[in-house]
Amino acid sequence: MPLAVAPTGLQVTWFLLIAVLWTGYLVLEGFDYGVAMLIPILGRNEKERRTIVNTIGPVWDGNQVWLLTAGGATFAAFPAWYATLFSGLYLPLFLILMGLIVRGVAFEYRAKRPETEWRHAFDRMSSIGSLAVAFLFGVAFGNFIIGLPVEMAEANPSLHVVTRGLFGLLNPFALLTGVCLVALFLFHGANYLALKSKGEMRDRARAFSLKAGLVSIVLGAVFLLWSNIAYGTGAIGWVLLVLAAASLVVSLLAGRAGRDGIAFVGTVAAIVFVAVGVFARMWPSLGFDNTAVPDSPLDVTTAASSELTLTIMAVAAGIFVPIVLAYTAWSYWVNRRRIGVENIPDEQLEPEAAPSY
C-alpha cells in the first residue's frame, strides 16, 4: 500500500537500523540456538556436552543484547508499531519470553551441581527453549510477510489492534517459516560447532551439518518460492531468493570439503539475505495489512516518533553502536580458538550415566 505521506530520512534510517539489529540478532543468536539444540544430540557424555556449551558460553548472553536493542529501538522510534504488536500478540510473545527464560536459566544452572541427571535436565531445557524461541520467531516473521490485519480499536479509535488470533497466526505459511528457521539455525549451529571444536566433536558436527544443510535447502526452496510467488517484492525478492539459495549450497559444499569457515559464512549470508527479504516485504507497512483501515493505515510514517525523538536517538546510536560493535568483535576475537574434550577438566564430574531420554 503506498504511503499517504512520504517518510522522512530519519524514519527510513530507523527502519533500516531496526532491520540491521534484527538481522544481527538472527545471525548471532541463530548459531547459539542451533548449538543449544544440538547439546543432547551430539553430546554423548558430560565432557562432550560441556565442550558444546563452552563453544557458546562466552558469547550467548551478549548475543541476546541484539534482541533487547532491537526491541528498545522499536519502542522508541516506532511506538505505535511496538504497542500494536505487544498488545495484539501478547500470548505468542509471552511464550517467546518463557523460552528465553528457560534457556537462560539452563545455561546458568547446569553447572551448579555435579550430578549427571541434573545437568542432563538443564541441557534438555536449553535445547527445548532454543527450539521453541526459534520456531515462534519463524512463525512471527511468516505472519509479517503475509501481513497482520489491523483495525481501529473500539475503545480508542486512534489506536490499531491486530485482528488475527492465535490459531490464525498458526497458518500453513507461518508454520513452514517456523520449521525453516529451526532447520536453518540447526545448520548454522552445526557449522559454528564444527568451526569452534576439534577432534571427534568437530567430525560429528560436520556430519550433522551436511544432513541439516540438505533439509534446510529443501525447506528453504519451498519457503522462498512460496513467499516470492504469493507475497513477493518484485525483482529484488527473486534476487534475494537466488542469493540465499546459493549461500546454502555453498555452505553445504564447503562443509563437505572440510572448509568450516566458508561453511559458516555461507549460513550467515543465507540468514542475512532472508532477513533482508523479510524487511523489504515489511516496508512501508511494518508487516501490517491495512486493508480494513485504508484512511488511517499503520505504517512507517504514522507509527513513528517525533523528528526530535528520532534525532536524539540517532545521536545516541552514532556514539554507542560503534562501541558495542567493537566490544562484540573483541569478545569473539578473544574466544576464537577451537576447544575439545581435552580442554575440559575432570574434577567434579560424576561417572557418566546413560541419558534418560
C-alpha atoms as one frame of an Amber mdcrd trajectory, in Angstrom:
protein
   0.000   0.000   0.000   1.503   3.399  -0.955   2.246   5.865   1.800  -0.092
   8.818   2.214   2.873  10.901   3.394   6.433  10.305   2.245   8.673   9.095
   5.092  11.389  11.375   6.363  15.044  10.481   6.209  15.131   9.711   9.937
  12.127   7.384   9.661  13.825   5.480   6.862  17.094   5.420   8.802  15.495
   3.970  11.922  13.555   1.347  10.000  16.831   0.265   8.383  18.651   0.289
  11.723  15.965  -1.888  13.316  16.270  -4.260  10.351  20.046  -4.380  10.895
  19.590  -5.096  14.610  17.166  -7.945  13.899  19.489  -9.326  11.243  22.412
  -9.237  13.673  20.280 -10.997  16.257  19.254 -13.751  13.849  22.847 -14.307
  12.722  24.421 -14.329  16.198  21.664 -15.908  18.240  20.917 -18.220  15.330
  24.099 -20.224  15.809  23.811 -20.450  19.589  20.162 -21.523  19.305  21.387
 -24.191  16.915  24.261 -25.236  19.169  21.938 -25.434  22.196  19.535 -27.658
  20.261  22.466 -29.939  19.422  23.657 -30.480  23.018  21.568 -33.640  23.641
  22.032 -34.815  20.044  25.811 -34.614  19.638  26.952 -34.722  23.269  27.410
 -38.380  24.228  28.888 -37.791  27.656  29.339 -34.990  30.156  32.684 -33.837
  28.778  31.326 -33.589  25.252  28.268 -31.689  26.427  30.426 -29.269  28.350
  32.537 -28.815  25.252  29.452 -27.920  23.242  28.214 -25.499  25.912  31.633
 -23.864  26.160  31.703 -23.069  22.436  28.891 -20.561  23.034  29.360 -19.915
  26.760  31.359 -16.674  26.392  29.029 -15.130  23.794  25.427 -16.347  24.101
  24.317 -13.749  26.647  25.959 -10.950  24.667  24.090 -12.095  21.566  20.821
 -11.551  23.444  21.625  -7.838  23.636  20.787  -7.528  19.938  17.206  -8.589
  20.686  16.906  -6.162  23.590  18.343  -3.347  21.488  16.011  -4.104  18.580
  13.014  -4.104  20.929  14.133  -0.884  22.593  14.746   0.828  19.267  11.298
  -0.221  18.046   9.682   1.104  21.238  11.434   4.467  20.959  11.406   5.013
  17.178   8.022   3.472  16.274   5.935   3.313  19.487   2.670   2.528  17.658
   4.366  -0.453  15.946   5.634  -1.715  19.302   2.325  -1.171  21.105   0.233
  -2.877  18.436   2.495  -5.940  18.337   2.713  -6.363  22.100  -0.995  -5.864
  22.689  -2.196  -7.958  19.748   0.386 -10.764  20.046   0.547 -10.981  23.824
   0.394 -14.782  24.130   2.982 -15.625  21.396   5.377 -13.027  22.790   4.824
 -14.398  26.296   5.746 -17.879  25.037   8.909 -16.467  23.433   9.799 -14.792
  26.728   9.294 -18.079  28.584  11.568 -19.861  26.094  14.263 -17.221  26.583
  13.984 -17.540  30.371  14.162 -21.341  30.257  17.300 -21.411  28.102  18.980
 -18.680  30.150  18.310 -20.481  33.434  19.508 -23.748  31.887  22.874 -22.289
  30.871  23.435 -20.673  34.253  22.325 -23.556  36.485  23.589 -26.689  34.698
  26.975 -26.493  36.456  25.621 -25.732  39.933  25.605 -29.437  40.847  27.775
 -32.329  39.595  25.047 -34.975  39.206  24.636 -36.223  35.646  20.832 -36.183
  35.718  20.822 -32.605  36.991  22.959 -31.494  34.043  21.005 -33.556  31.522
  17.767 -31.947  32.713  19.130 -28.456  32.137  20.599 -29.482  28.781  17.126
 -30.569  27.713  15.736 -27.269  28.961  18.231 -25.239  26.921  17.503 -27.341
  23.839  13.712 -27.104  24.189  13.836 -23.379  24.999  16.007 -22.667  21.949
  13.770 -24.762  19.693  10.621 -23.009  20.931  12.043 -19.491  20.509  13.406
 -20.218  17.016  10.117 -21.742  15.879   7.966 -18.936  17.336  10.130 -16.214
  15.816   9.814 -18.012  12.472   6.024 -18.076  12.839   6.070 -14.355  13.666
   8.150 -13.436  10.615   5.908 -15.609   8.451   2.913 -13.567   9.585   4.793
 -10.331   8.924   5.394 -11.496   5.359   1.686 -12.248   4.908   0.647  -9.072
   6.715  -1.008  -8.878  10.138  -4.543  -7.465   9.663  -5.321  -4.436  11.841
  -8.375  -2.332  12.542  -9.156   0.625  14.763  -9.771  -0.106  18.446 -13.372
   0.411  19.519 -12.408   1.891  22.880  -9.891   4.284  21.335 -10.278   4.973
  17.594  -6.762   6.431  17.444  -5.206   3.036  18.203  -4.815  -0.022  15.980
  -5.399  -3.615  17.078  -4.380  -6.896  15.455  -7.434  -8.932  14.441  -5.715
 -12.265  13.806  -5.987 -14.615  16.794  -3.555 -17.271  17.971  -4.903 -20.002
  15.695  -4.934 -17.559  12.784  -1.230 -16.945  13.401  -0.596 -20.694  13.050
  -1.396 -20.710   9.345   0.412 -23.061   6.922   2.849 -20.462   5.594   3.803
 -19.233   9.078   4.262 -22.803  10.325   6.520 -23.526   7.341   8.527 -20.395
   8.149   8.934 -21.563  11.739  10.138 -25.016  10.685  12.505 -23.461   8.114
  14.050 -21.178  10.733  14.618 -24.111  13.093  16.282 -26.117  10.307  18.415
 -23.145   9.251  19.522 -22.496  12.842  20.454 -26.168  13.250  22.541 -25.920
  10.067  24.064 -22.641  11.236  24.754 -24.018  14.721  26.357 -27.195  13.393
  28.659 -25.112  11.176  29.617 -22.951  14.151  30.254 -26.007  16.309  32.455
 -27.528  13.589  34.333 -24.228  13.377  34.849 -23.949  17.150  35.527 -27.574
  18.127  38.190 -30.122  17.293  38.657 -33.855  17.173  35.701 -36.203  17.168
  33.268 -33.444  18.125  34.235 -31.462  15.047  33.744 -34.522  12.823  30.346
 -35.217  14.378  29.223 -31.598  13.983  30.355 -31.557  10.356  28.455 -34.769
   9.608  25.307 -33.353  11.204  25.674 -30.078   9.269  25.535 -31.987   5.983
  22.211 -33.539   6.960  20.832 -30.280   8.316  22.051 -28.494   5.186  20.103
 -30.787   2.882  16.947 -30.308   4.942  17.480 -26.529   5.013  17.917 -26.370
   1.241  14.733 -28.368   0.563  12.595 -26.483   3.082  14.197 -23.176   2.123
  13.384 -23.713  -1.550   9.713 -24.273  -0.712   9.641 -21.243   1.608  11.448
 -18.899  -0.781   9.343 -19.870  -3.790   6.079 -19.665  -1.844   6.948 -16.291
  -0.303   8.040 -14.767  -3.606   5.126 -16.100  -5.642   2.416 -15.264  -3.089
   3.888 -12.299  -1.195   6.865 -11.205  -3.285   8.527  -7.812  -3.534   9.261
  -7.989  -7.239  12.701  -8.308  -8.768  14.533  -7.694  -5.501  12.730 -10.653
  -3.944  13.889 -13.016  -6.697  17.456 -11.702  -6.485  17.495 -12.295  -2.730
  15.990 -15.761  -3.287  18.817 -16.733  -5.634  21.459 -15.328  -3.280  20.015
 -17.110  -0.241  19.749 -20.421  -2.095  23.283 -20.075  -3.466  24.603 -19.321
   0.032  23.040 -22.502   1.422  24.500 -24.599  -1.394  27.966 -23.048  -0.965
  27.789 -23.688   2.767  26.860 -27.334   2.216  29.641 -27.893  -0.311  32.200
 -26.102   1.852  31.226 -28.209   4.856  31.595 -31.380   2.817  35.094 -30.231
   1.787  36.059 -29.501   5.394  36.135 -25.713   4.924  34.431 -24.858   8.215
  34.919 -21.099   7.946  33.385 -20.845   4.478  30.529 -23.120   5.535  29.756
 -20.828   8.475  29.947 -17.706   6.313  27.525 -19.373   3.909  24.814 -19.796
   6.539  25.494 -16.257   7.786  24.901 -14.962   4.256  21.729 -17.042   3.855
  20.259 -15.622   7.068  21.164 -12.078   6.013  19.547 -12.436   2.588  16.372
 -13.949   4.040  16.166 -11.219   6.710  16.621  -8.511   4.067  13.807 -10.102
   2.078  11.507 -10.130   5.099  12.112  -6.472   5.932  11.779  -5.486   2.272
   8.335  -7.088   2.395   7.571  -5.172   5.625   8.324  -1.802   4.022   6.461
   0.526   4.433   3.580  -1.240   6.207   5.765  -2.616   9.049   4.275  -6.049
   8.430   0.627  -4.975   8.832  -2.325  -5.430   6.488  -4.156  -2.092   6.478
  -6.993  -3.173   4.181  -9.576  -2.542   6.911  -8.199   0.945   7.686  -7.283
   2.489   4.330  -7.793   6.045   5.629  -5.636   5.597   8.740  -3.017   2.932
   7.970  -0.389   1.833  10.444   2.891   2.283   8.611   6.360   3.745   8.904
   5.078   7.350   8.925   2.062   7.024  11.217   3.837   4.758  13.737   6.976
   6.882  14.090   8.029   9.102  16.964   8.615  12.821  16.517  11.542  14.065
  14.499  13.153  15.429  17.684  12.998  11.998  19.324  14.445  10.318  16.256
  17.219  12.920  16.086  18.233  12.444  19.729  18.188   8.669  19.238  20.322
   8.989  16.111  22.975  10.940  18.030  22.998   8.349  20.839  23.174   5.478
  18.350  26.030   7.149  16.486  28.038   7.215  19.714  27.212   3.869  21.314
  26.605   1.477  18.404  30.275   1.578  17.255  31.347   0.910  20.858  29.045
  -2.107  21.110  30.211  -3.427  17.742  33.862  -3.009  18.733  33.316  -4.823
  22.027  31.422  -7.639  20.282  34.209  -8.078  17.736  36.804  -8.082  20.524
  34.932 -10.747  22.534  34.757 -13.045  19.512  38.436 -12.474  18.785  39.423
 -13.342  22.352  37.374 -16.559  22.196  38.411 -17.529  18.664  40.294 -20.745
  19.475  38.877 -24.238  18.970  38.168 -26.357  22.039  37.833 -30.103  22.566
  37.132 -32.578  25.332  40.808 -32.483  26.302  40.298 -28.858  27.382  37.557
 -29.836  29.847  38.842 -30.583  33.383  37.908 -33.847  35.090  37.212 -32.532
  38.574  33.680 -32.602  39.996  32.386 -34.885  37.263  30.229 -37.875  38.058
  30.828 -41.127  36.169  28.725 -40.860  33.049  25.303 -42.482  33.235  23.091
 -43.341  30.299  20.773 -40.431  29.456  17.138 -40.927  30.357  15.866 -39.757
  27.005
